[in-house]
């Protein structure tokens, strides 16, 4: 089974899942640092699942905080990683953003 392909906006700032924009990781992160952060993110996500399964709300809160910290370090949350002053459309429907025409063209292809 192959991984699904999610289209990336022409400026590389977002990928689209079910019509919604999700911020990509900062492309300027050094590869080793990025991989370390991705590993931390995956561990934190696993820990969220384990805490939920164990019924441990404190461990779940802690694991969710670790997920948030990793996503912020990757540039997927928090301050944007680009410097041109463009606003953040993270989690917005592509059709309701300046990417609407680009996204509509994808749907027709």
N, C-alpha and C positions, 0 to 999 in steps of 0.2 A: 504494500500500500504506500502510495506517495503522499508527501505532505501537501496540503492545499496551498495554492498560490494566492496570495493576497496582493492586489494591485497597490503600487506605491505612487503617491502623487508625483507629478513631474519635478517638484522641488525637493523630493526625498524626505519631506518632513513627516509624512503620515503614510500609513497603509490603511486599506479599507476592508472591514469585515461587516457583512450584511448592511452595507450602506453607511456605516459609521466610521469616522476617522479616528485612528489611534496613533499617537505620536511614536515615531521611530526612535531608536537609541541614537545618541549623539555620535555621528560618524567620525568625529575627531578624536574619540577615545582610542588610546593605543590598544592594539589587538589583545595583548596579555591582560591589560586592565579590564577591558570589556569582558573577556572570558571569565575572569575572576568574579566580576559582578553578576554575570549570567549564572554562574555556578551558585553564588550566594542566593540569587533569586529563586532558582530551582529548589534549593534546600529549604528556603523559607516557605515556598509553596507546599512542598511535601509536609513540612511541619504544621502548616495550617490544617491540612487534611488529617494528619495524625491526631492533632489536638481536638478536632471536631469529632473524630471517631471515638476518642477517649472521653469525650464530654468534659473537657477541661477548658473552660472559658478564659482563664488567665493565660494559659499556654497559647490559646488561639489568638488572643489580643497581642501577645508578644510576637508570635509568628507573623501576624498581619503587619505589625510595625516593622518587622524585618523585611517583609515584601516591599512595603512602602519605601524604606530606606534604600533598598537595592534599585528600585525603579527610579527614584530620584537621582541616585548616583549615575544611572544609565542615561538620564535625561528624558525619561519617558513621563515623568511627573515633575511638578515644581517649576522653577523658572525654565523658560525655553532655552534651548542650546544655540539658537541662531541669533544673530546680532543686528539684523536689519530693521528691527522694530515691528515686524509683522505680528499680528495677534495670534493667540493660540486657539485652535479649533479642536483641540483634543476632545474626543467623545461626542462631538457634534455630528449630526447627519450631514453627509457630504452635500446633499441636495440643498441644504440651507446655508452653505458657505460659498466663498469665492471659487471653490473647486466644483461647483454644481455643473458647469458646462463640461468640464473634463470628465466628471463622473457619468453624466448623461451619455456622452460619446462612448464610454466604456460599455454601457448597457446596450447600446445599439450595435456594437461590434460582434 
